[in-house]
Amino acid sequence: MRFRTVLAIIFTAATLCAAPPAAEIDSLLARYHQLGLFNGSALVADHGSVVLQKGYGFANMEWSIPNAPDTKFRLGSITKQFTATLVLQLVEQEKIDLRAPVTRYLPEYPARTGDRITIHNLLTHTSGVPGYTELPSFGAKMREPYKPAQFIETFSKLDLLFDPGARFSYSNSGYFLLGVILEKITGEPYETLLRERIFTPAGMNDSGYDSTRPLLARRAAGYDKTFDGGYVNTSYIDMSQPFSAGSLYSTAEDLYRWDQALYGDRILSEASKQKMFTPNLNNYGYGWEITRKDGVTTIEHGGSINGFNSVITRNPEQKRVIILLNNTGAAPLPSLAAGIRAILDGKTPQMPKRPAAMELYQTYQSSGVDAVLRQAREMRSGSQWDAGDGELLRLAGHLLSVGKSAGALALAKMVSAEAPKSPGAAAMLAQAEEANGHRVEAIQAWSKAIEVSPTPREFLLYAAEIRRLTN
């Protein structure tokens, strides 16, 4: 009896010690949700044990169906780590050579570029292949279904942005090509390869290749936030277009199973995982970003697709993983993950601030743009409001949408002056200048956006705007 009492005391003490981090993390997530900055599911594990798994807000707002740890979310670019895993499995089987050119596996691909691009280049975003999501025509064609081999034609004949291996430029086209290569080599659909080679061995029974047609239990709907804090159903995208670059769905629980599987060799050998988790240009490995700071390795990747965004971030030394899946698009998940990591490390997290754009818009309506600029500067000196560049650019975009182009231009000029190396600020300035009839200044601003961009990813979009204004 005495032994059982001691055990009970030990168990109670352990529970009390474990409770504060979970409660703190829950409080942080609840605060993000309260401010409209997170609506989804979260799972946090530390030292191999789950600390918290919970849903916040609604999976379906029209029916008030709550999010839960087993709610299915579109993952966007988290898909890439699964594509990279399939490639490495075929490398292990000596069916793919990482240094081989694309044309070895896709002889029909244009030789002038395909002979120069290796599988390694595709995996590390160093191929120079323009991303199809950055093509000027992409938005108008999102609803159209394609077969993978057909879709490649939308970018395969374009010039490379740079010599393969010379630079880093994130490219969905590269990972799309990898999916086509996987199907060509194996003779199996990408979806089948995922299920048989990864999901089933890892016990991920609630994950798959997404499509709007099949009925899918516990599927989250995707939403976009409106400027006034409300929500609308997100725009449709045919899931044949994201393909092996961003087509998957999963749950927080299943992604934890994936995290756990990566500690063993059921899915990949140790040698293959070493390749996957070795950073190249811009700290990008194969489907993951890898950084090391203060003796801690962080392996992570985010994802974004219409109405959804996501992040999985791992610290292998602590057997720690943070999984955040959001169905209202554009949530500040990296900041939220950083706050959770701080709590796990026994530190005080940085609490989110209230987005200021709507409050500043009320000021604009009553007192004009000069009052907005003064108020924004005052807000920045306090701890309650987020009146940073992102919020001012969001307000500028809204002013443009409602025909208040002069106010938009004043805000864009302020942000551009404060953040002269921001391509986003330069792009907003270009749009505001054009809306005010300043064609030359708009061209100059688009040129500035190209000049300050850290990678060539958006060059085709910016160059198309310049051509349109000069014709």
C-alpha positions as CSV (number, residue, x, y, z in Angstrom):
1,M,0.0,0.0,0.0
2,R,2.8,2.3,0.9
3,F,4.6,1.5,-2.4
4,R,1.4,2.4,-4.3
5,T,1.1,5.6,-2.4
6,V,4.7,6.6,-3.3
7,L,4.0,5.8,-7.0
8,A,0.8,7.9,-6.9
9,I,2.8,10.8,-5.4
10,I,5.5,10.5,-8.0
11,F,2.9,10.3,-10.8
12,T,1.0,13.3,-9.5
13,A,4.2,15.3,-9.2
14,A,5.2,14.4,-12.8
15,T,1.8,15.4,-14.0
16,L,2.0,18.8,-12.3
17,C,5.4,19.4,-13.7
18,A,4.2,18.5,-17.2
19,A,1.0,20.6,-17.0
20,P,2.4,24.1,-17.1
21,P,4.1,23.8,-20.5
22,A,0.9,22.4,-22.0
23,A,-1.2,25.1,-20.3
24,E,1.1,27.8,-21.5
25,I,1.1,26.5,-25.1
26,D,-2.6,26.2,-25.1
27,S,-2.9,29.8,-23.8
28,L,-0.6,31.0,-26.6
29,L,-2.5,29.1,-29.3
30,A,-5.8,30.5,-27.9
31,R,-4.5,34.0,-28.0
32,Y,-3.4,33.6,-31.6
33,H,-6.9,32.2,-32.4
34,Q,-8.6,35.1,-30.5
35,L,-6.8,37.6,-32.6
36,G,-7.7,35.8,-35.9
37,L,-4.1,34.7,-36.4
38,F,-4.7,30.9,-36.1
39,N,-7.6,28.6,-36.9
40,G,-6.6,25.0,-37.1
41,S,-5.0,22.0,-35.3
42,A,-1.8,21.8,-33.4
43,L,0.4,19.0,-32.0
44,V,3.4,19.5,-29.9
45,A,5.8,16.8,-28.7
46,D,9.0,17.1,-26.7
47,H,11.5,14.4,-25.7
48,G,9.4,11.9,-27.7
49,S,6.1,12.5,-25.8
50,V,3.1,14.5,-26.9
51,V,2.7,17.6,-24.8
52,L,-0.4,19.0,-26.5
53,Q,-2.8,18.0,-29.4
54,K,-5.8,20.2,-29.9
55,G,-8.0,22.0,-32.4
56,Y,-8.8,25.7,-32.5
57,G,-11.7,27.3,-34.3
58,F,-13.8,25.6,-37.0
59,A,-13.0,23.1,-39.7
60,N,-16.2,24.1,-41.4
61,M,-17.5,27.6,-40.4
62,E,-20.8,27.2,-42.2
63,W,-21.7,24.1,-40.1
64,S,-19.7,25.1,-37.0
65,I,-17.7,21.9,-37.0
66,P,-14.7,22.3,-34.8
67,N,-11.1,21.5,-35.8
68,A,-9.5,18.5,-34.0
69,P,-6.2,16.7,-34.1
70,D,-7.6,14.3,-36.7
71,T,-9.0,17.0,-39.0
72,K,-7.6,16.7,-42.5
73,F,-5.9,19.8,-43.9
74,R,-4.2,20.5,-47.2
75,L,-0.5,20.7,-46.6
76,G,0.8,22.7,-49.6
77,S,4.6,22.5,-49.8
78,I,5.0,20.1,-46.9
79,T,4.3,17.7,-49.8
80,K,7.8,18.2,-51.0
81,Q,9.4,16.2,-48.2
82,F,7.3,13.2,-49.2
83,T,8.3,13.6,-52.9
84,A,12.0,13.8,-51.8
85,T,11.6,10.7,-49.8
86,L,10.2,8.7,-52.7
87,V,13.2,9.9,-54.8
88,L,15.6,8.8,-52.2
89,Q,14.0,5.4,-52.0
90,L,14.6,5.0,-55.7
91,V,18.2,6.2,-55.2
92,E,18.6,3.4,-52.6
93,Q,17.3,0.9,-55.3
94,E,19.7,2.4,-57.8
95,K,16.9,3.4,-60.1
96,I,17.7,7.2,-59.8
97,D,21.1,8.8,-59.8
98,L,21.1,12.2,-58.0
99,R,23.7,13.6,-60.4
100,A,22.0,12.4,-63.6
101,P,20.3,15.0,-65.9
102,V,16.5,15.2,-66.2
103,T,16.6,14.0,-69.8
104,R,18.0,10.6,-68.7
105,Y,14.5,9.9,-67.1
106,L,12.4,12.2,-69.3
107,P,14.0,12.1,-72.8
108,E,11.1,14.1,-74.2
109,Y,12.1,17.1,-72.0
110,P,13.8,19.9,-74.0
111,A,17.5,19.0,-74.1
112,R,18.8,22.6,-74.1
113,T,17.8,22.8,-70.4
114,G,17.1,19.2,-69.4
115,D,20.6,18.1,-70.2
116,R,22.0,20.6,-67.7
117,I,19.6,20.1,-64.8
118,T,20.3,17.2,-62.3
119,I,17.9,15.5,-59.9
120,H,20.0,17.1,-57.1
121,N,19.2,20.5,-58.6
122,L,15.5,19.8,-58.6
123,L,15.5,18.6,-55.0
124,T,17.5,21.6,-53.8
125,H,15.8,24.4,-55.8
126,T,19.0,25.1,-57.7
127,S,17.8,24.1,-61.1
128,G,16.9,27.6,-62.4
129,V,13.6,26.3,-63.8
130,P,11.0,29.0,-63.4
131,G,8.3,28.2,-60.9
132,Y,4.9,27.8,-62.6
133,T,3.1,29.4,-59.6
134,E,5.1,32.6,-60.5
135,L,4.1,32.7,-64.1
136,P,1.8,35.6,-65.0
137,S,-0.8,33.2,-66.5
138,F,-1.0,30.9,-63.4
139,G,-3.9,32.7,-61.6
140,A,-6.2,32.5,-64.6
141,K,-5.7,28.8,-65.1
142,M,-5.9,27.4,-61.5
143,R,-9.3,25.8,-62.1
144,E,-8.2,23.7,-65.1
145,P,-7.3,20.0,-64.7
146,Y,-4.1,18.7,-66.3
147,K,-2.3,15.4,-66.7
148,P,1.2,15.7,-65.3
149,A,3.0,15.3,-68.6
150,Q,0.7,17.9,-70.2
151,F,1.2,20.4,-67.4
152,I,5.0,20.3,-67.8
153,E,4.6,22.1,-71.1
154,T,3.5,25.3,-69.2
155,F,7.1,25.8,-68.1
156,S,9.5,23.3,-69.9
157,K,10.3,25.5,-72.9
158,L,11.1,28.6,-70.8
159,D,14.7,29.8,-70.4
160,L,16.4,29.0,-67.1
161,L,16.6,31.8,-64.5
162,F,20.3,31.0,-63.9
163,D,22.9,28.3,-64.6
164,P,21.9,25.1,-62.6
165,G,23.7,25.0,-59.3
166,A,24.7,28.7,-59.3
167,R,21.8,30.1,-57.2
168,F,18.8,29.1,-55.0
169,S,15.3,29.9,-56.2
170,Y,12.3,28.1,-54.8
171,S,10.5,26.3,-57.6
172,N,7.3,24.3,-57.6
173,S,8.2,23.3,-61.1
174,G,11.2,21.4,-59.9
175,Y,9.2,19.2,-57.5
176,F,6.5,18.8,-60.1
177,L,9.1,17.4,-62.5
178,L,10.3,15.0,-59.7
179,G,6.8,13.6,-59.5
180,V,6.6,13.0,-63.2
181,I,10.0,11.3,-63.1
182,L,8.8,9.0,-60.2
183,E,5.8,8.0,-62.3
184,K,7.9,7.4,-65.4
185,I,10.5,5.2,-63.6
186,T,8.0,3.1,-61.5
187,G,5.1,3.0,-63.9
188,E,2.9,3.8,-60.9
189,P,0.8,6.9,-60.1
190,Y,2.3,9.3,-57.6
191,E,-0.6,8.8,-55.3
192,T,-0.1,5.0,-55.2
193,L,3.7,5.4,-54.5
194,L,2.9,7.6,-51.6
195,R,0.4,5.2,-50.1
196,E,2.4,2.0,-50.6
197,R,5.9,3.4,-49.8
198,I,5.3,6.0,-47.1
199,F,1.8,6.3,-45.7
200,T,1.0,2.6,-45.0
201,P,4.5,1.7,-43.5
202,A,4.3,4.8,-41.3
203,G,0.7,4.1,-40.2
204,M,-0.5,7.4,-41.8
205,N,-4.1,6.3,-42.6
206,D,-5.5,9.8,-42.6
207,S,-3.2,11.2,-45.3
208,G,-3.3,11.2,-49.1
209,Y,-3.4,13.0,-52.4
210,D,-6.2,15.5,-52.2
211,S,-9.0,16.0,-54.7
212,T,-12.3,17.7,-54.3
213,R,-14.3,15.0,-55.9
214,P,-14.1,12.0,-53.4
215,L,-15.9,12.3,-50.1
216,L,-13.3,12.7,-47.4
217,A,-14.3,12.3,-43.7
218,R,-13.3,15.2,-41.4
219,R,-11.9,17.3,-44.2
220,A,-11.3,21.0,-43.3
221,A,-12.7,23.6,-45.6
222,G,-10.3,26.4,-46.7
223,Y,-11.1,30.1,-46.1
224,D,-9.5,33.5,-46.8
225,K,-9.7,36.3,-44.3
226,T,-11.4,39.5,-45.4
227,F,-10.0,42.9,-44.5
228,D,-12.7,43.4,-41.9
229,G,-11.8,40.3,-40.0
230,G,-14.5,38.0,-41.6
231,Y,-14.0,35.0,-43.8
232,V,-14.9,33.8,-47.3
233,N,-14.6,30.5,-49.0
234,T,-11.2,30.3,-50.7
235,S,-10.8,30.2,-54.4
236,Y,-10.8,26.8,-56.2
237,I,-7.6,25.2,-57.5
238,D,-7.6,21.9,-59.3
239,M,-5.3,19.6,-57.3
240,S,-3.7,18.2,-60.5
241,Q,-1.7,21.4,-60.6
242,P,0.1,21.3,-57.2
243,F,0.7,17.5,-57.8
244,S,4.0,16.4,-56.3
245,A,4.9,20.0,-55.2
246,G,1.8,20.6,-53.0
247,S,-1.1,18.2,-53.4
248,L,-1.2,16.3,-50.1
249,Y,-3.6,16.4,-47.1
250,S,-2.9,15.1,-43.7
251,T,-3.7,15.5,-40.0
252,A,-1.6,16.7,-37.0
253,E,-1.7,13.2,-35.7
254,D,-0.5,11.6,-38.9
255,L,2.3,14.1,-39.3
256,Y,3.4,13.1,-35.8
257,R,3.6,9.5,-37.0
258,W,5.7,10.8,-39.9
259,D,8.0,12.6,-37.5
260,Q,8.4,9.4,-35.5
261,A,9.0,7.3,-38.6
262,L,11.9,9.5,-39.5
263,Y,13.8,8.3,-36.4
264,G,13.9,4.8,-37.7
265,D,14.7,3.1,-41.0
266,R,11.3,1.8,-42.0
267,I,11.0,4.6,-44.6
268,L,14.6,5.7,-45.4
269,S,18.1,4.4,-44.5
270,E,20.4,6.5,-42.4
271,A,22.5,7.3,-45.4
272,S,19.4,8.6,-47.3
273,K,18.3,10.7,-44.3
274,Q,21.8,12.2,-44.1
275,K,21.4,13.3,-47.7
276,M,17.9,14.7,-47.0
277,F,19.0,16.7,-44.0
278,T,22.3,18.1,-45.4
279,P,21.8,21.8,-46.1
280,N,22.8,23.2,-49.5
281,L,22.3,26.7,-50.8
282,N,20.0,28.8,-48.6
283,N,20.1,25.9,-46.0
284,Y,17.8,23.8,-48.1
285,G,18.2,20.0,-48.1
286,Y,15.9,17.7,-49.9
287,G,12.4,18.9,-49.1
288,W,13.4,20.4,-45.8
289,E,15.2,23.6,-44.5
290,I,18.0,22.8,-42.1
291,T,19.6,25.3,-39.7
292,R,21.8,24.9,-36.6
293,K,22.1,27.5,-33.8
294,D,23.5,27.2,-30.3
295,G,23.9,23.5,-30.8
296,V,20.3,22.9,-31.8
297,T,19.4,21.5,-35.2
298,T,16.1,22.7,-36.7
299,I,14.6,20.7,-39.6
300,E,11.4,22.3,-40.9
301,H,9.2,23.2,-43.8
302,G,6.1,25.3,-44.3
303,G,3.3,25.0,-46.8
304,S,0.7,27.3,-48.4
305,I,-2.1,26.6,-50.8
306,N,-5.5,28.4,-51.3
307,G,-7.1,28.8,-47.9
308,F,-4.5,26.8,-46.0
309,N,-1.0,27.1,-44.5
310,S,1.1,24.7,-42.4
311,V,4.4,24.1,-40.8
312,I,6.3,21.2,-39.3
313,T,9.4,22.0,-37.4
314,R,11.6,19.3,-35.8
315,N,14.5,19.4,-33.3
316,P,16.0,15.9,-33.4
317,E,18.3,16.3,-30.5
318,Q,15.3,16.9,-28.2
319,K,13.0,14.6,-30.1
320,R,10.8,17.7,-30.4
321,V,8.2,18.4,-33.1
322,I,5.8,21.3,-33.6
323,I,3.0,20.7,-36.1
324,L,0.6,23.6,-37.0
325,L,-2.1,23.2,-39.6
326,N,-4.3,26.2,-40.4
327,N,-7.4,26.6,-42.7
328,T,-7.7,30.3,-42.9
329,G,-4.6,31.0,-45.0
330,A,-1.6,33.2,-44.3
331,A,-1.4,32.7,-40.5
332,P,1.9,33.7,-38.9
333,L,2.9,30.1,-38.1
334,P,6.7,30.6,-37.9
335,S,6.1,33.2,-35.1
336,L,3.7,30.9,-33.3
337,A,6.1,28.0,-33.6
338,A,8.9,30.2,-32.2
339,G,6.6,31.0,-29.2
340,I,5.9,27.4,-28.5
341,R,9.6,26.5,-28.7
342,A,10.3,29.2,-26.2
343,I,7.8,27.7,-23.8
344,L,9.3,24.3,-24.1
345,D,12.7,25.8,-23.4
346,G,11.4,27.4,-20.2
347,K,11.4,30.9,-21.7
348,T,8.8,33.6,-21.9
349,P,7.2,33.5,-25.4
350,Q,6.6,36.7,-27.4
351,M,2.9,37.2,-27.4
352,P,1.1,38.2,-30.6
353,K,-0.1,41.7,-31.1
354,R,-3.4,42.8,-32.4
355,P,-3.3,43.4,-36.2
356,A,-3.6,47.2,-36.7
357,A,-4.7,47.4,-40.4
358,M,-8.5,47.6,-39.7
359,E,-8.0,50.1,-36.8
360,L,-5.9,52.3,-39.0
361,Y,-8.5,52.1,-41.8
362,Q,-11.1,53.5,-39.3
363,T,-8.7,56.4,-38.7
364,Y,-8.3,56.9,-42.4
365,Q,-12.0,57.1,-42.9
366,S,-12.4,59.7,-40.2
367,S,-9.2,61.7,-40.3
368,G,-7.2,60.9,-43.5
369,V,-3.9,59.4,-44.4
370,D,-1.7,61.8,-42.3
371,A,-3.5,60.7,-39.2
372,V,-2.9,57.1,-40.2
373,L,0.8,57.6,-40.5
374,R,1.0,59.3,-37.1
375,Q,-1.1,56.6,-35.4
376,A,1.0,53.8,-37.0
377,R,4.2,55.4,-35.5
378,E,2.5,55.6,-32.1
379,M,1.3,52.0,-32.3
380,R,4.8,50.8,-33.1
381,S,6.1,52.2,-29.8
382,G,3.6,50.1,-27.8
383,S,3.1,46.4,-27.1
384,Q,-0.6,46.1,-28.0
385,W,-0.7,46.6,-31.8
386,D,1.1,45.2,-34.7
387,A,1.5,48.2,-37.0
388,G,4.5,46.8,-38.8
389,D,5.2,47.0,-42.5
390,G,3.0,43.9,-43.3
391,E,0.0,45.6,-41.7
392,L,0.6,48.9,-43.5
393,L,1.0,47.1,-46.9
394,R,-2.2,45.2,-46.1
395,L,-4.0,48.5,-45.5
396,A,-2.4,49.9,-48.7
397,G,-3.7,47.0,-50.7
398,H,-7.2,47.4,-49.3
399,L,-7.2,51.2,-50.1
400,L,-6.3,50.3,-53.7
401,S,-9.1,47.8,-53.8
402,V,-11.7,50.5,-52.8
403,G,-10.3,53.2,-55.1
404,K,-8.4,55.2,-52.4
405,S,-5.2,55.3,-54.5
406,A,-3.7,58.5,-53.0
407,G,-3.8,57.0,-49.5
408,A,-2.4,53.8,-50.8
409,L,0.5,55.6,-52.4
410,A,1.3,57.5,-49.2
411,L,1.4,54.3,-47.2
412,A,3.4,52.5,-49.8
413,K,6.0,55.3,-49.9
414,M,6.3,55.2,-46.1
415,V,7.0,51.5,-46.1
416,S,9.3,51.6,-49.0
417,A,11.4,54.3,-47.3
418,E,11.5,52.3,-44.1
419,A,12.2,49.0,-45.9
420,P,14.2,49.8,-49.0
421,K,15.3,46.2,-49.5
422,S,11.7,44.8,-49.4
423,P,10.5,43.5,-52.8
424,G,7.0,43.3,-51.4
425,A,7.1,47.0,-50.5
426,A,8.5,47.9,-53.9
427,A,5.8,45.8,-55.6
428,M,3.0,47.6,-53.6
429,L,4.6,51.0,-54.5
430,A,4.5,50.0,-58.2
431,Q,0.8,49.2,-58.0
432,A,0.0,52.4,-56.1
433,E,2.1,54.6,-58.5
434,E,0.2,53.1,-61.5
435,A,-3.2,53.6,-59.8
436,N,-2.3,57.2,-59.5
437,G,-1.4,57.5,-63.1
438,H,2.4,57.6,-62.6
439,R,3.6,55.1,-65.3
440,V,7.3,55.9,-65.2
441,E,7.4,55.7,-61.4
442,A,5.6,52.4,-61.5
443,I,8.2,51.0,-63.9
444,Q,10.9,52.2,-61.6
445,A,9.3,50.6,-58.6
446,W,8.9,47.2,-60.5
447,S,12.6,47.5,-61.5
448,K,13.5,48.1,-57.8
449,A,11.5,45.0,-56.8
450,I,13.7,42.9,-59.2
451,E,16.8,44.6,-57.9
452,V,16.2,43.9,-54.2
453,S,14.7,40.4,-54.6
454,P,16.9,37.8,-52.8
455,T,16.1,35.2,-55.4
456,P,14.9,35.3,-59.0
457,R,11.6,33.6,-58.1
458,E,9.3,36.6,-58.9
459,F,11.3,37.9,-61.8
460,L,8.9,36.7,-64.5
461,L,6.0,38.4,-62.8
462,Y,7.8,41.7,-62.2
463,A,9.2,41.7,-65.8
464,A,5.7,41.0,-67.2
465,E,4.5,44.1,-65.4
466,I,7.3,46.2,-66.8
467,R,6.6,45.0,-70.3
468,R,2.9,45.8,-69.9
469,L,3.6,49.3,-68.8
470,T,6.2,50.0,-71.6
471,N,4.0,48.7,-74.4
